Amino acid sequence: MAEPTPALQNEVHRLMVEAAQHFARGGLQQAADNAAKVLQLMPEMPDALHLMGLCLLRAGDPQRAAQLMRQALQRKPADAQLLHNFGIACADAGDATGALGAFTRAAILDPRHAEARFNLGVISEGVGDPAGAEQAYRDTLELSPQHAGAAAYLASILEQRSALEEAARWNAVALTAQAEEPVANLTAAQLDIRGGRLEQGVARLERLLSQRLTPRNRALAAGRLGSAYDRLQQPDQAWPQFLAAKAALQQTQPPQGPGVYTFATAERMARRADALFEGVPSAAPTDTGAPVFLVGFPRSGTTLLDQMLSGHPSIAVLEEQDTLQDVLQAYALGDAGLEMFLGLDAAGLEPLRRAYWKRVAQFMPARPAGAVFVDKLPLNSVFMPLIHRLFPEARFIFALRDPRDVVLSCFMQSFDLNEAMQHFLSLEETARYYAAVMAAGADAEQRLGARVHRIRYEDVVADTEAEARRLLAFLDLGWDPAVLDIQKTAKGKRINTPSYSQVAEPIYTRAKERWKRYEAQLAPVLPMLAPFVKKFGYP
């Protein structure tokens, strides 16, 4: 390619200077027009591609912005700022992997790039790497000690693993730098509520909700405000906040594509239970032993049981990871797949078992040798027949709680939407989903007999030691008093459920029969829950 003439260079320089000025003043169209003129003169000029991409990104078209910035990176692969902006475009376009790579590379190329470190933290947190996110936020604050976002997000992570004193310190930094920072105010309110300063937390959340918030932050604020009113024994003030939280969640990104945690899948598992339990092929003993599955329904006390079991030195608990996704995606999404699964003999099932243990090793690489492995994912209740066929020696811990309290508690939570949690956007659908899942689970419990240990949340909080002893006996393990020190087990640990703050407290009974305060609001779904109330022995 011929070298550009001085006249062409001067014209390109003039157009780019004007474009940058337009962009700085918010004149996106004028900036884009100038960048387009440059690209007519020099079609592969990376700075013009970059600026055009920024205009598209600002205008709400991250996919095209990422395409142009990717072209620019072919010419300037070591431009840290270009990589950073490309990462933002990828993130906005839903490409978390691309964003993670771009921010990581930008931070390596420019170790002083605080925003690249911060955005690396945001993406790391979004893909389920809280440890990586925490380090990225700390790195950001090393470079920029008053960075409000990094301080707020770090404080949020610390609060979620109950490192409350350090969380409060960093949150103060965030609020000093930016008093209206939403995440910092959410964390401050949470710290108030956890510290018993309920009225102060309520006031902060009400102020926050008067501001302009993202749908996700609005859902969190309204949900936490509702929970605070509930703690204050004010259900009439709490209920509208729970409704507001659900309305805000409706505006967040819905899950994409077919999933395994659907009504159709639950119905299919129930309909084919007879076939799944018939003629189960035997499985050869392995060094890994047979897994134990902790199942039930969200908000049934499974996190409390998780922390109890995690205190025992001979138990390794994996918390809510998709260990069964290989088999579920291949065989549970339709009748044809399930027929294929039913046709597998012992040799055909063996690769699926190996794939399961490979996934377990990815999620828990340091699993202690010889420890009883507990796979905790409550909604696996639906798949107990399939799991039994895959692992005939598997045992199940079936966690129960008063169905009315379970449905109420699920509706109170501002869960991130996924294929399962999308069922909790209305009270009626929450109850219907509970009925579908627990009908399948209760049927499997009856069929599996001694391979299932039923444990009720109300009994655990009433006499924790007695229930812990019964549970350990089921697992063929001796007594260890460490299982009772649930606060110590939970302290400093990030727990990936809304129960993270509750299990860091001494065991309490205030959540028992909470449903009675909301009996009027629950009235439409109580007939649907009545059979399960009776089946599980609740008055």
SEKOL-971511 format. One record per residue (C-alpha): residue in three letters; x, y, z; residue number from 0. Coordinates in nm, 3 decimals. Example, Ala and Ser with C-alpha at 12.3 -4.5 7.8 and 13.67 -1.06 7.14 Angstrom:
! SEKOL-971511
   r    east   north      up   k
 ALA   1.230  -0.450   0.780   0
 SER   1.367  -0.106   0.714   1
END
This chain:
! SEKOL-971511
   r    east   north      up   k
 MET   0.000   0.000   0.000   0
 ALA   0.135   0.340  -0.097   1
 GLU   0.225   0.587   0.174   2
 PRO  -0.043   0.858   0.218   3
 THR   0.054   1.196   0.081   4
 PRO   0.109   1.485   0.323   5
 ALA  -0.213   1.644   0.199   6
 LEU  -0.409   1.327   0.275   7
 GLN  -0.249   1.301   0.617   8
 ASN  -0.342   1.660   0.695   9
 GLU  -0.704   1.605   0.587  10
 VAL  -0.734   1.287   0.791  11
 HIS  -0.584   1.463   1.092  12
 ARG  -0.830   1.751   1.057  13
 LEU  -1.129   1.519   1.028  14
 MET  -1.021   1.311   1.330  15
 VAL  -0.967   1.620   1.547  16
 GLU  -1.314   1.747   1.458  17
 ALA  -1.462   1.403   1.515  18
 ALA  -1.307   1.384   1.861  19
 GLN  -1.443   1.729   1.945  20
 HIS  -1.793   1.634   1.829  21
 PHE  -1.777   1.312   2.030  22
 ALA  -1.664   1.496   2.345  23
 ARG  -1.963   1.733   2.312  24
 GLY  -2.207   1.446   2.256  25
 GLY  -2.243   1.503   1.883  26
 LEU  -2.239   1.134   1.794  27
 GLN  -2.376   1.174   1.442  28
 GLN  -2.125   1.443   1.347  29
 ALA  -1.841   1.238   1.498  30
 ALA  -1.955   0.928   1.309  31
 ASP  -1.986   1.124   0.984  32
 ASN  -1.629   1.250   1.018  33
 ALA  -1.500   0.901   1.103  34
 ALA  -1.683   0.765   0.796  35
 LYS  -1.513   1.026   0.576  36
 VAL  -1.175   0.919   0.716  37
 LEU  -1.254   0.555   0.641  38
 GLN  -1.339   0.648   0.282  39
 LEU  -0.993   0.796   0.253  40
 MET  -0.811   0.531   0.462  41
 PRO  -1.043   0.227   0.495  42
 GLU  -0.839   0.044   0.761  43
 MET  -0.737   0.334   0.984  44
 PRO  -0.768   0.189   1.336  45
 ASP  -0.836   0.519   1.514  46
 ALA  -1.131   0.590   1.284  47
 LEU  -1.266   0.237   1.328  48
 HIS  -1.227   0.280   1.704  49
 LEU  -1.408   0.613   1.709  50
 MET  -1.688   0.483   1.485  51
 GLY  -1.723   0.191   1.725  52
 LEU  -1.744   0.428   2.022  53
 CYS  -2.020   0.623   1.849  54
 LEU  -2.216   0.303   1.787  55
 LEU  -2.158   0.190   2.144  56
 ARG  -2.285   0.522   2.280  57
 ALA  -2.584   0.499   2.045  58
 GLY  -2.681   0.156   2.179  59
 ASP  -2.544  -0.079   1.913  60
 PRO  -2.272  -0.279   2.094  61
 GLN  -2.265  -0.565   1.841  62
 ARG  -2.158  -0.341   1.550  63
 ALA  -1.932  -0.144   1.784  64
 ALA  -1.749  -0.465   1.879  65
 GLN  -1.711  -0.561   1.512  66
 LEU  -1.546  -0.231   1.424  67
 MET  -1.320  -0.236   1.728  68
 ARG  -1.216  -0.592   1.647  69
 GLN  -1.108  -0.467   1.303  70
 ALA  -0.915  -0.184   1.468  71
 LEU  -0.740  -0.433   1.697  72
 GLN  -0.605  -0.619   1.395  73
 ARG  -0.402  -0.303   1.325  74
 LYS  -0.332  -0.200   1.686  75
 PRO  -0.339  -0.519   1.898  76
 ALA  -0.136  -0.361   2.180  77
 ASP  -0.359  -0.054   2.231  78
 ALA  -0.479  -0.091   2.591  79
 GLN  -0.751   0.175   2.564  80
 LEU  -0.886   0.021   2.244  81
 LEU  -0.891  -0.320   2.416  82
 HIS  -1.070  -0.170   2.715  83
 ASN  -1.340  -0.014   2.496  84
 PHE  -1.369  -0.335   2.297  85
 GLY  -1.427  -0.513   2.630  86
 ILE  -1.710  -0.273   2.714  87
 ALA  -1.870  -0.336   2.374  88
 CYS  -1.842  -0.713   2.423  89
 ALA  -1.994  -0.688   2.771  90
 ASP  -2.285  -0.478   2.647  91
 ALA  -2.338  -0.725   2.362  92
 GLY  -2.357  -1.016   2.608  93
 ASP  -2.018  -1.163   2.517  94
 ALA  -1.872  -1.213   2.865  95
 THR  -1.587  -1.431   2.738  96
 GLY  -1.475  -1.165   2.490  97
 ALA  -1.502  -0.894   2.754  98
 LEU  -1.302  -1.094   3.006  99
 GLY  -1.022  -1.151   2.757 100
 ALA  -1.016  -0.787   2.648 101
 PHE  -1.003  -0.642   2.999 102
 THR  -0.739  -0.894   3.106 103
 ARG  -0.520  -0.808   2.808 104
 ALA  -0.570  -0.432   2.859 105
 ALA  -0.463  -0.461   3.223 106
 ILE  -0.151  -0.653   3.123 107
 LEU  -0.056  -0.403   2.854 108
 ASP  -0.118  -0.103   3.081 109
 PRO  -0.077  -0.200   3.448 110
 ARG  -0.184   0.155   3.547 111
 HIS  -0.522   0.129   3.368 112
 ALA  -0.759   0.143   3.666 113
 GLU  -1.080   0.121   3.463 114
 ALA  -0.963  -0.195   3.289 115
 ARG  -0.903  -0.351   3.632 116
 PHE  -1.243  -0.237   3.755 117
 ASN  -1.430  -0.369   3.454 118
 LEU  -1.236  -0.694   3.480 119
 GLY  -1.379  -0.719   3.831 120
 VAL  -1.734  -0.653   3.713 121
 ILE  -1.712  -0.920   3.441 122
 SER  -1.540  -1.169   3.672 123
 GLU  -1.819  -1.128   3.924 124
 GLY  -2.078  -1.170   3.649 125
 VAL  -1.931  -1.502   3.533 126
 GLY  -1.920  -1.643   3.886 127
 ASP  -1.560  -1.572   3.985 128
 PRO  -1.593  -1.367   4.307 129
 ALA  -1.232  -1.428   4.408 130
 GLY  -1.108  -1.291   4.076 131
 ALA  -1.349  -0.998   4.105 132
 GLU  -1.233  -0.917   4.457 133
 GLN  -0.868  -0.913   4.346 134
 ALA  -0.950  -0.692   4.047 135
 TYR  -1.133  -0.442   4.270 136
 ARG  -0.842  -0.438   4.514 137
 ASP  -0.602  -0.380   4.224 138
 THR  -0.822  -0.091   4.105 139
 LEU  -0.813   0.068   4.448 140
 GLU  -0.434   0.036   4.461 141
 LEU  -0.424   0.248   4.147 142
 SER  -0.717   0.476   4.232 143
 PRO  -0.783   0.474   4.611 144
 GLN  -1.104   0.681   4.584 145
 HIS  -1.263   0.479   4.302 146
 ALA  -1.626   0.475   4.413 147
 GLY  -1.732   0.181   4.198 148
 ALA  -1.445  -0.047   4.298 149
 ALA  -1.487   0.038   4.667 150
 ALA  -1.863  -0.021   4.649 151
 TYR  -1.839  -0.351   4.461 152
 LEU  -1.559  -0.474   4.688 153
 ALA  -1.768  -0.386   4.993 154
 SER  -2.061  -0.578   4.844 155
 ILE  -1.848  -0.891   4.797 156
 LEU  -1.710  -0.861   5.149 157
 GLU  -2.060  -0.819   5.295 158
 GLN  -2.173  -1.131   5.110 159
 ARG  -1.901  -1.335   5.277 160
 SER  -1.974  -1.168   5.612 161
 ALA  -1.646  -0.978   5.640 162
 LEU  -1.856  -0.697   5.780 163
 GLU  -1.593  -0.468   5.932 164
 GLU  -1.385  -0.447   5.615 165
 ALA  -1.703  -0.417   5.408 166
 ALA  -1.807  -0.115   5.615 167
 ARG  -1.465   0.049   5.570 168
 TRP  -1.465   0.019   5.194 169
 ASN  -1.829   0.118   5.171 170
 ALA  -1.746   0.438   5.359 171
 VAL  -1.479   0.510   5.096 172
 ALA  -1.736   0.462   4.820 173
 LEU  -1.996   0.686   4.984 174
 THR  -1.739   0.957   5.056 175
 ALA  -1.634   0.957   4.692 176
 GLN  -1.990   0.934   4.557 177
 ALA  -2.273   0.969   4.808 178
 GLU  -2.542   0.845   4.566 179
 GLU  -2.354   0.534   4.446 180
 PRO  -2.636   0.273   4.427 181
 VAL  -2.437  -0.040   4.516 182
 ALA  -2.277   0.137   4.812 183
 ASN  -2.618   0.244   4.939 184
 LEU  -2.755  -0.107   4.893 185
 THR  -2.464  -0.243   5.093 186
 ALA  -2.496   0.026   5.359 187
 ALA  -2.862  -0.062   5.404 188
 GLN  -2.777  -0.431   5.423 189
 LEU  -2.513  -0.359   5.688 190
 ASP  -2.770  -0.156   5.881 191
 ILE  -3.023  -0.438   5.866 192
 ARG  -2.770  -0.702   5.964 193
 GLY  -2.661  -0.481   6.251 194
 GLY  -3.017  -0.449   6.381 195
 ARG  -3.054  -0.086   6.270 196
 LEU  -3.372  -0.162   6.079 197
 GLU  -3.524   0.186   6.071 198
 GLN  -3.196   0.331   5.945 199
 GLY  -3.182   0.068   5.670 200
 VAL  -3.543   0.138   5.573 201
 ALA  -3.479   0.510   5.546 202
 ARG  -3.173   0.458   5.328 203
 LEU  -3.356   0.217   5.095 204
 GLU  -3.653   0.452   5.061 205
 ARG  -3.417   0.735   4.962 206
 LEU  -3.242   0.507   4.716 207
 LEU  -3.570   0.403   4.554 208
 SER  -3.657   0.769   4.493 209
 GLN  -3.358   0.786   4.256 210
 ARG  -3.313   0.658   3.904 211
 LEU  -3.185   0.299   3.922 212
 THR  -3.118   0.011   3.689 213
 PRO  -3.394  -0.254   3.700 214
 ARG  -3.161  -0.492   3.883 215
 ASN  -3.066  -0.240   4.153 216
 ARG  -3.432  -0.135   4.187 217
 ALA  -3.530  -0.499   4.238 218
 LEU  -3.262  -0.545   4.503 219
 ALA  -3.355  -0.224   4.684 220
 ALA  -3.728  -0.298   4.685 221
 GLY  -3.673  -0.658   4.790 222
 ARG  -3.445  -0.558   5.076 223
 LEU  -3.688  -0.288   5.183 224
 GLY  -3.967  -0.546   5.188 225
 SER  -3.753  -0.779   5.398 226
 ALA  -3.674  -0.497   5.640 227
 TYR  -4.044  -0.418   5.679 228
 ASP  -4.104  -0.790   5.734 229
 ARG  -3.845  -0.791   6.014 230
 LEU  -4.030  -0.493   6.161 231
 GLN  -4.351  -0.701   6.160 232
 GLN  -4.513  -0.471   5.903 233
 PRO  -4.643  -0.706   5.631 234
 ASP  -4.875  -0.445   5.478 235
 GLN  -4.571  -0.227   5.404 236
 ALA  -4.356  -0.524   5.299 237
 TRP  -4.586  -0.679   5.040 238
 PRO  -4.598  -0.382   4.797 239
 GLN  -4.218  -0.380   4.797 240
 PHE  -4.202  -0.747   4.702 241
 LEU  -4.442  -0.673   4.416 242
 ALA  -4.228  -0.376   4.309 243
 ALA  -3.916  -0.594   4.312 244
 LYS  -4.084  -0.846   4.081 245
 ALA  -4.196  -0.569   3.846 246
 ALA  -3.837  -0.445   3.824 247
 LEU  -3.704  -0.796   3.763 248
 GLN  -3.946  -0.830   3.472 249
 GLN  -3.739  -0.561   3.296 250
 THR  -3.410  -0.750   3.325 251
 GLN  -3.278  -0.979   3.057 252
 PRO  -3.490  -1.295   3.038 253
 PRO  -3.315  -1.631   3.005 254
 GLN  -3.249  -1.747   2.650 255
 GLY  -3.319  -2.086   2.497 256
 PRO  -3.474  -2.403   2.639 257
 GLY  -3.369  -2.502   2.986 258
 VAL  -3.395  -2.811   3.200 259
 TYR  -3.573  -2.650   3.497 260
 THR  -3.910  -2.609   3.328 261
 PHE  -4.263  -2.726   3.395 262
 ALA  -4.238  -2.950   3.089 263
 THR  -3.928  -3.123   3.222 264
 ALA  -4.082  -3.176   3.567 265
 GLU  -4.392  -3.324   3.406 266
 ARG  -4.179  -3.549   3.183 267
 MET  -3.978  -3.680   3.477 268
 ALA  -4.296  -3.755   3.672 269
 ARG  -4.460  -3.923   3.373 270
 ARG  -4.160  -4.149   3.305 271
 ALA  -4.074  -4.224   3.669 272
 ASP  -4.191  -4.586   3.642 273
 ALA  -3.961  -4.650   3.348 274
 LEU  -3.667  -4.472   3.511 275
 PHE  -3.694  -4.682   3.825 276
 GLU  -3.734  -5.013   3.638 277
 GLY  -3.436  -5.235   3.558 278
 VAL  -3.171  -4.993   3.683 279
 PRO  -2.830  -5.114   3.556 280
 SER  -2.572  -5.175   3.825 281
 ALA  -2.265  -4.954   3.849 282
 ALA  -1.918  -5.083   3.926 283
 PRO  -1.763  -4.950   4.249 284
 THR  -1.520  -4.662   4.200 285
 ASP  -1.256  -4.484   4.405 286
 THR  -1.474  -4.173   4.405 287
 GLY  -1.762  -4.349   4.580 288
 ALA  -2.124  -4.254   4.526 289
 PRO  -2.235  -3.892   4.555 290
 VAL  -2.495  -3.767   4.799 291
 PHE  -2.748  -3.521   4.655 292
 LEU  -2.895  -3.248   4.876 293
 VAL  -3.230  -3.167   4.717 294
 GLY  -3.562  -3.005   4.805 295
 PHE  -3.674  -2.663   4.686 296
 PRO  -3.510  -2.318   4.710 297
 ARG  -3.563  -2.151   5.048 298
 SER  -3.619  -2.484   5.226 299
 GLY  -3.315  -2.465   5.454 300
 THR  -3.068  -2.626   5.214 301
 THR  -2.807  -2.353   5.271 302
 LEU  -2.830  -2.408   5.647 303
 LEU  -2.775  -2.782   5.590 304
 ASP  -2.489  -2.703   5.350 305
 GLN  -2.306  -2.505   5.619 306
 MET  -2.379  -2.765   5.883 307
 LEU  -2.237  -3.045   5.669 308
 SER  -1.941  -2.833   5.555 309
 GLY  -1.825  -2.812   5.915 310
 HIS  -1.756  -3.186   5.924 311
 PRO  -1.396  -3.272   5.827 312
 SER  -1.509  -3.582   5.633 313
 ILE  -1.766  -3.407   5.414 314
 ALA  -1.711  -3.198   5.101 315
 VAL  -2.013  -2.994   4.989 316
 LEU  -2.037  -2.842   4.642 317
 GLU  -2.282  -2.554   4.639 318
 GLU  -2.525  -2.522   4.347 319
 GLN  -2.316  -2.598   4.040 320
 ASP  -2.434  -2.754   3.714 321
 THR  -2.264  -3.089   3.765 322
 LEU  -2.541  -3.276   3.580 323
 GLN  -2.572  -3.044   3.281 324
 ASP  -2.406  -3.285   3.036 325
 VAL  -2.660  -3.558   3.096 326
 LEU  -2.957  -3.325   3.142 327
 GLN  -2.894  -3.130   2.822 328
 ALA  -2.845  -3.451   2.627 329
 TYR  -3.133  -3.656   2.765 330
 ALA  -3.382  -3.452   2.971 331
 LEU  -3.505  -3.189   2.726 332
 GLY  -3.746  -3.412   2.536 333
 ASP  -3.910  -3.753   2.521 334
 ALA  -3.672  -3.875   2.253 335
 GLY  -3.368  -3.795   2.464 336
 LEU  -3.521  -3.963   2.767 337
 GLU  -3.589  -4.276   2.561 338
 MET  -3.222  -4.278   2.460 339
 PHE  -3.119  -4.250   2.824 340
 LEU  -3.349  -4.538   2.919 341
 GLY  -3.182  -4.747   2.651 342
 LEU  -2.832  -4.707   2.799 343
 ASP  -2.688  -5.013   2.971 344
 ALA  -2.421  -5.009   3.241 345
 ALA  -2.145  -4.957   2.983 346
 GLY  -2.340  -4.677   2.815 347
 LEU  -2.393  -4.496   3.144 348
 GLU  -2.029  -4.512   3.245 349
 PRO  -1.911  -4.220   3.023 350
 LEU  -2.186  -4.005   3.176 351
 ARG  -2.060  -4.087   3.525 352
 ARG  -1.707  -3.995   3.423 353
 ALA  -1.832  -3.667   3.273 354
 TYR  -2.011  -3.592   3.601 355
 TRP  -1.697  -3.646   3.809 356
 LYS  -1.494  -3.441   3.561 357
 ARG  -1.733  -3.149   3.614 358
 VAL  -1.712  -3.196   3.990 359
 ALA  -1.332  -3.177   3.968 360
 GLN  -1.357  -2.852   3.772 361
 PHE  -1.577  -2.694   4.037 362
 MET  -1.391  -2.847   4.334 363
 PRO  -1.033  -2.925   4.231 364
 ALA  -0.915  -2.965   4.591 365
 ARG  -1.185  -3.210   4.701 366
 PRO  -1.041  -3.411   4.993 367
 ALA  -0.973  -3.775   4.912 368
 GLY  -1.212  -4.009   5.089 369
 ALA  -1.457  -3.737   5.194 370
 VAL  -1.829  -3.791   5.151 371
 PHE  -1.920  -3.576   4.853 372
 VAL  -2.248  -3.382   4.879 373
 ASP  -2.384  -3.221   4.563 374
 LYS  -2.623  -2.948   4.676 375
 LEU  -2.870  -2.820   4.419 376
 PRO  -3.227  -2.813   4.552 377
 LEU  -3.409  -2.838   4.217 378
 ASN  -3.242  -3.169   4.143 379
 SER  -3.549  -3.305   4.325 380
 VAL  -3.701  -3.325   3.978 381
 PHE  -3.422  -3.551   3.855 382
 MET  -3.401  -3.798   4.144 383
 PRO  -3.524  -4.089   3.922 384
 LEU  -3.268  -4.005   3.653 385
 ILE  -2.991  -3.959   3.912 386
 HIS  -3.075  -4.295   4.069 387
 ARG  -3.042  -4.464   3.731 388
 LEU  -2.708  -4.291   3.672 389
 PHE  -2.579  -4.354   4.026 390
 PRO  -2.768  -4.649   4.175 391
 GLU  -2.575  -4.621   4.503 392
 ALA  -2.641  -4.247   4.542 393
 ARG  -2.816  -4.123   4.854 394
 PHE  -3.039  -3.818   4.887 395
 ILE  -3.099  -3.563   5.160 396
 PHE  -3.453  -3.435   5.101 397
 ALA  -3.493  -3.095   5.268 398
 LEU  -3.845  -2.986   5.361 399
 ARG  -4.003  -2.675   5.502 400
 ASP  -4.365  -2.569   5.539 401
 PRO  -4.474  -2.524   5.174 402
 ARG  -4.647  -2.198   5.255 403
 ASP  -4.327  -2.053   5.402 404
 VAL  -4.123  -2.184   5.108 405
 VAL  -4.345  -2.023   4.844 406
 LEU  -4.363  -1.697   5.037 407
 SER  -3.986  -1.689   5.085 408
 CYS  -3.918  -1.759   4.716 409
 PHE  -4.152  -1.476   4.621 410
 MET  -3.980  -1.241   4.866 411
 GLN  -3.638  -1.291   4.703 412
 SER  -3.500  -1.083   4.416 413
 PHE  -3.329  -1.375   4.244 414
 ASP  -3.123  -1.313   3.931 415
 LEU  -3.338  -1.444   3.649 416
 ASN  -3.239  -1.777   3.503 417
 GLU  -3.435  -2.070   3.365 418
 ALA  -3.547  -2.172   3.716 419
 MET  -3.579  -1.840   3.898 420
 GLN  -3.799  -1.694   3.623 421
 HIS  -4.077  -1.906   3.776 422
 PHE  -4.076  -1.682   4.084 423
 LEU  -4.194  -1.362   3.916 424
 SER  -4.555  -1.413   4.028 425
 LEU  -4.698  -1.574   4.338 426
 GLU  -4.920  -1.808   4.137 427
 GLU  -4.638  -1.939   3.920 428
 THR  -4.413  -1.979   4.225 429
 ALA  -4.676  -2.204   4.384 430
 ARG  -4.732  -2.399   4.062 431
 TYR  -4.359  -2.457   4.022 432
 TYR  -4.331  -2.571   4.383 433
 ALA  -4.613  -2.819   4.323 434
 ALA  -4.451  -2.955   4.005 435
 VAL  -4.106  -2.997   4.158 436
 MET  -4.214  -3.133   4.494 437
 ALA  -4.464  -3.377   4.347 438
 ALA  -4.175  -3.534   4.154 439
 GLY  -3.947  -3.523   4.458 440
 ALA  -4.203  -3.674   4.696 441
 ASP  -4.277  -3.958   4.455 442
 ALA  -3.906  -4.037   4.418 443
 GLU  -3.859  -4.020   4.795 444
 GLN  -4.124  -4.285   4.843 445
 ARG  -3.973  -4.512   4.578 446
 LEU  -3.615  -4.479   4.701 447
 GLY  -3.698  -4.561   5.062 448
 ALA  -3.387  -4.590   5.280 449
 ARG  -3.171  -4.410   5.026 450
 VAL  -3.346  -4.084   5.119 451
 HIS  -3.314  -3.894   5.445 452
 ARG  -3.600  -3.651   5.500 453
 ILE  -3.510  -3.350   5.715 454
 ARG  -3.738  -3.059   5.804 455
 TYR  -3.615  -2.704   5.848 456
 GLU  -3.842  -2.650   6.149 457
 ASP  -3.690  -2.951   6.325 458
 VAL  -3.335  -2.833   6.253 459
 VAL  -3.391  -2.491   6.409 460
 ALA  -3.577  -2.645   6.705 461
 ASP  -3.309  -2.904   6.792 462
 THR  -3.006  -2.864   6.571 463
 GLU  -2.786  -3.122   6.741 464
 ALA  -3.044  -3.399   6.732 465
 GLU  -3.111  -3.345   6.362 466
 ALA  -2.739  -3.320   6.286 467
 ARG  -2.674  -3.651   6.461 468
 ARG  -2.950  -3.820   6.261 469
 LEU  -2.814  -3.677   5.937 470
 LEU  -2.456  -3.788   6.008 471
 ALA  -2.578  -4.136   6.097 472
 PHE  -2.751  -4.153   5.759 473
 LEU  -2.416  -4.065   5.598 474
 ASP  -2.237  -4.331   5.809 475
 LEU  -2.023  -4.068   5.976 476
 GLY  -1.933  -4.016   6.338 477
 TRP  -2.029  -3.715   6.541 478
 ASP  -1.824  -3.397   6.521 479
 PRO  -1.936  -3.088   6.717 480
 ALA  -1.797  -2.865   6.440 481
 VAL  -2.122  -2.920   6.249 482
 LEU  -2.298  -2.703   6.506 483
 ASP  -2.062  -2.407   6.462 484
 ILE  -2.245  -2.289   6.152 485
 GLN  -2.144  -1.924   6.197 486
 LYS  -1.776  -2.017   6.202 487
 THR  -1.815  -2.229   5.888 488
 ALA  -1.997  -1.950   5.706 489
 LYS  -1.766  -1.669   5.820 490
 GLY  -1.545  -1.540   5.544 491
 LYS  -1.709  -1.767   5.286 492
 ARG  -1.908  -1.642   4.991 493
 ILE  -2.240  -1.828   4.985 494
 ASN  -2.413  -1.816   4.648 495
 THR  -2.770  -1.802   4.775 496
 PRO  -2.987  -1.530   4.931 497
 SER  -2.943  -1.707   5.265 498
 TYR  -2.581  -1.591   5.300 499
 SER  -2.664  -1.337   5.574 500
 GLN  -2.899  -1.566   5.766 501
 VAL  -2.652  -1.853   5.806 502
 ALA  -2.395  -1.609   5.945 503
 GLU  -2.634  -1.543   6.237 504
 PRO  -2.709  -1.772   6.530 505
 ILE  -2.987  -2.015   6.436 506
 TYR  -3.323  -1.841   6.479 507
 THR  -3.690  -1.931   6.454 508
 ARG  -3.833  -1.601   6.330 509
 ALA  -3.889  -1.742   5.978 510
 LYS  -4.107  -2.024   6.110 511
 GLU  -4.475  -1.978   6.016 512
 ARG  -4.400  -1.641   5.859 513
 TRP  -4.674  -1.723   5.609 514
 LYS  -4.941  -1.654   5.872 515
 ARG  -4.861  -1.281   5.856 516
 TYR  -4.932  -1.293   5.482 517
 GLU  -5.229  -1.529   5.486 518
 ALA  -5.450  -1.281   5.302 519
 GLN  -5.195  -1.230   5.024 520
 LEU  -5.130  -1.605   4.998 521
 ALA  -5.501  -1.693   4.987 522
 PRO  -5.512  -1.751   4.607 523
 VAL  -5.242  -2.023   4.623 524
 LEU  -5.319  -2.192   4.955 525
 PRO  -5.551  -2.455   4.795 526
 MET  -5.270  -2.549   4.554 527
 LEU  -5.030  -2.598   4.845 528
 ALA  -5.274  -2.777   5.076 529
 PRO  -5.192  -3.132   4.950 530
 PHE  -4.822  -3.076   5.019 531
 VAL  -4.890  -2.927   5.361 532
 LYS  -5.071  -3.250   5.445 533
 LYS  -4.821  -3.481   5.270 534
 PHE  -4.525  -3.332   5.456 535
 GLY  -4.700  -3.334   5.795 536
 TYR  -4.759  -2.965   5.861 537
 PRO  -5.063  -2.844   6.057 538
END
